[in-house]
Amino acid sequence: MSEPQPNTNAPSNARSGGTETADARPARRALLRGAVLRAGAFGAALTGAACSRSSGTGGAAAVHTRQRVRWILASSFPSSLDAMFGPAQVLAERVAAATDGAFQIQVSQAGDLVGALEVLENVQSGAIEMGQTASYYYTGKCAPLAFGTCVPFGLGARQQQAWLTEGGGGALIDALYADFGVVHFPAGNTGAQMGGWFKREVATPQDLVGLRMRIPGLGGQVMAALGVSVQIIPGGEIYTALEMDRIDATEWVGPYDDEKLGFHKRVKNYYYPGWWEPGPELSFIVGRAAWDALGADYQALLAAATREAGARMQERYDARNPAALARLVEQGVVVRPFARELLDAARAATEDLLSTSANADPAYARVLEPWRRFRTESNAWFGTAEHAYAAYAHARS
């Protein structure tokens, strides 16, 4: 999953509830300005470079169920990525329905009210009450936040969700987010992503040397260690870069989203798996002051709605990827597995990168060590019954 990009196929003022008129734009801006003013008393400058613990807590008096609440939720994703952006809409719909409209959440796509990579900053300051984003977008502020989404050769979708909700990972990620004054909830998973589009076959690690590949994040760092010339290109420019022969390969998400960008029209080798994103989990984040101002009943409702919305995301991808992959194959795409030799080299580079990061950062080590224990135990289980069944059943239609 790459960095989010604006929806270039829809008006920039498109909202979850329909197209906004020009006359409504000043009211929208006034609404955001009002949110900033309301936040002035508790907003803090975005910090966390060393993931230091903040001391502020807070707690407003509980309010009754029919308290009228109006929130803004800003997403890091464009509405064109409907399987990814859609859960935010599901969340808003469920909360409104359960409260007879008393609790309203206005959903904004990336770039509408705030920038795609500015969601955490705006939630912390109180400019908006809630966000839908990915933890690993903010590793420059706090490196171990990567584990809230995924890391190369990490946990699959079910494993990642189990680690966050039952395996102790949620408390570790919550503590990191607390340093920024926000409350965190898992927000859905894409499932294992594809390994991307390659103009030529890559059979060995040597075939990667000098390859110009668009791939950001930790996956890009590992590819660089293997000799790839890593390119950072916005999503809206990838197709042109392929067409103009500025890159030899690119990654994105998976069949359902990749098909929309038309990569198959320029490249036919489609590799799997995306070992750098085996189970990326998104995040819903809520400003601490906004959360504390809710009564316990609304807090419980919102937490439950995040679980439903998150489940819907995985279900949508699981339902829509198969047909999308079949359509790609019909158009001449060749689906190829990465060679074991290449995967082994990438995993060795990954483990070295993780260990180096932990040695340099105690906060990173506090997350990495228990995460590695969970991965070892979980892989032992998934490698038994789950793997045996999948190896047999998935090979047969």
Secondary structure, 3 states (H helix, E strand, C coil): CCCCCCCCCCCCCEECCEECCHHHHHHHHHHHHHHHHHHCCCCCCCCCCCCCCCCCCCCCCCCCCCCCEEEEEEECCCCCCHHHHHHHHHHHHHHHHHCCCCEEEEEECCCCCCCCCCHHHHHHHCCCCEEEECHHHHCCCCHHHHHHCCCCCCCCHHHHHHHHHCCCHHHHHHHHHHCCCEEEEEEEECCCCCCEEECCCCCCHHHHCCCEEECCHHHHHHHHHCCCEEECCCHHHHHHHHHCCCCCEECCCCHHHHHHHCHHHCCCEEEECCCCCCCCEEEEEEEHHHHHHCCHHHHHHHHHHHHHHHHHHHHHHHHHHHHHHHHHHHCCCEEEECCHHHHHHHHHHHHHHHHHHHHHCHHHHHHHHHHHHHHHHHHHHHHHHHHHHHHHHCCCC
